[in-house]
Amino acid sequence: MSAPHLPKVAGIDPEVPVSTHTAAPLREVPAAPGAFIQDRLAGWVSDLTTLHELTERLAGTATLDAALNELLHAGAALVGARRGLLVLEPAGPGTPSTTLGLGLSHADLGHLETVERGATALGRVLDGVPGTADGIAGPDLLGDKDLDPRHREVATRLGYAASYALPLASEQAGRLGGAAWLYDEPGEPSEKQRHLVGLYARYATEHLARLIELERARADVATVAEELLPSWLPRIPGVQLAARHRTGPRGGGDWYDALPLPEHTLGLAVGSVGGSGPSAMAAMGRLRASLRAYAVMEGEDPVAVLSDLELLLRLTEPARTATALFAYCEPAARKVVLAGAGHTPPLVLGERRCEFVETTLSAPLGMLACWEAPSVEFSPAPGETVLLYTDGLLRRTGDPMDRAFARLHSAAASVPKAGRHDPAAVADHVLRTMLPDGLDRTDSAEDVVILAAHFD
């Protein structure tokens, strides 16, 4: 008769050791003194090294999504599972609940969500049911006669037979959510595995709490920045407008404006205040408000508008520098007069041309004792779009400036013909082409502004 199999433990080699009750027993060799203690110490060192490496990788994550993914993968490695899911339910406003899967599709997660919350170990962990603080193991779900019928149906459909759920909680951060790992066959993590993943989860909870606060702070910064910019764009006969704005995590000083002027004319402005954070945002708000006042009084002369703005900046904020571009537009006559102070040149896109407007070289505002530069006048053809932008669009690419300008030109030239009559489509295409793969929402300190004006 074969030797009985030992109970299977998830993540542990299931190979059965040789039985000592054989016809010809081997002679036992006494262990060397201290060998057992050395083996135990070696095991502890190995476990601590693994835990240290995993926590170091987690600490290197700078975004909440990256940290959640790392937590799921590391937890699966520690408990010997292949699949899992995580639910984040932080208290307080500004951070919505998040569900993330490992080895599970959106459809799989949808099936799991149809199971009554209290019928799953993860649901009980999320609700803080007494006795769940150290985790809940379901070593043989399909063999559990008391298992919820819907849970049994979903487990059979998804092909998992066991689970281990653990709360994401600590004394300082409180309860942020929970994670569960799923096994393809009956089993459960060993006591050592539970101890290691528990230590890791408590550290991860503290890290997640810091990232959640950072995400909330970034959201507050973005909200303030948006409130300092126009809440709507004016409708002027003969021209259509669209704007796109991306704020850096600390908040920057890039801005835009579009204001109606007398006799169906239009003032367009973009600019950038040096620095980042609340100080730069406040200076940006003051600068934009001042330019609006000067534009109403003498908008038909962009040089005068920027000269007044430079004088105000030099007198009230002598340590501050800024770039700005102001354009006075007569849509009916398709006439644009603009002046720039250290700002990037506009780009004109149409059926027959895609080129930068040649503007005169000029220092930024606040750099010279007296600022003045000649204006430039040009006439957009019917169907052409004038693109104003800040240098953050170029700097976020990470390319040298000459290459970034060439990249912008290529992005504008590649706008599909079907979208060239829609300024929003033009701005979106340029933004996606210049900053693919999420670079438009990166942790770069650079703000991005695009203001597109399409002339009928």
Sequence and secondary structure as in RCSB ss.txt:
>XXXX:A:sequence
MSAPHLPKVAGIDPEVPVSTHTAAPLREVPAAPGAFIQDRLAGWVSDLTTLHELTERLAGTATLDAALNELLHAG
AALVGARRGLLVLEPAGPGTPSTTLGLGLSHADLGHLETVERGATALGRVLDGVPGTADGIAGPDLLGDKDLDPR
HREVATRLGYAASYALPLASEQAGRLGGAAWLYDEPGEPSEKQRHLVGLYARYATEHLARLIELERARADVATVA
EELLPSWLPRIPGVQLAARHRTGPRGGGDWYDALPLPEHTLGLAVGSVGGSGPSAMAAMGRLRASLRAYAVMEGE
DPVAVLSDLELLLRLTEPARTATALFAYCEPAARKVVLAGAGHTPPLVLGERRCEFVETTLSAPLGMLACWEAPS
VEFSPAPGETVLLYTDGLLRRTGDPMDRAFARLHSAAASVPKAGRHDPAAVADHVLRTMLPDGLDRTDSAEDVVI
LAAHFD
>XXXX:A:secstr
         TTS       S SSS        TTHHHHHHHHHHHHHHHHHHHHHHHHHT  SHHHHHHHHHHHH
HHHHT SEEEEEE  SSTT   EEEEES  HHHHHHHHTS GGGSHHHHHHTT TT TT EEETTSTT TTS HH
HHHHHHHHT  EEEEEEEEETTTEEEEEEEEEESSS    HHHHHHHHHHHHHHHHHHHHHHHHHHHHHHHHHHH
HHTS SS   BTTEEEEEEEE  TT EEEEEEEEEETTTEEEEEEEEEEEESHHHHHHHHHHHHHHHHHHHHHTT
 HHHHHHHHHHHHHHH TT  EEEEEEEEEGGGTEEEEEEES    EEE SS EEE        BTSSSS     
EEE   TT EEEEE THHHHTTTS HHHHHHHHHHHHHTS GGGTT HHHHHHHHHHHHSTTTGGGSS S  EEE
EEEEE 
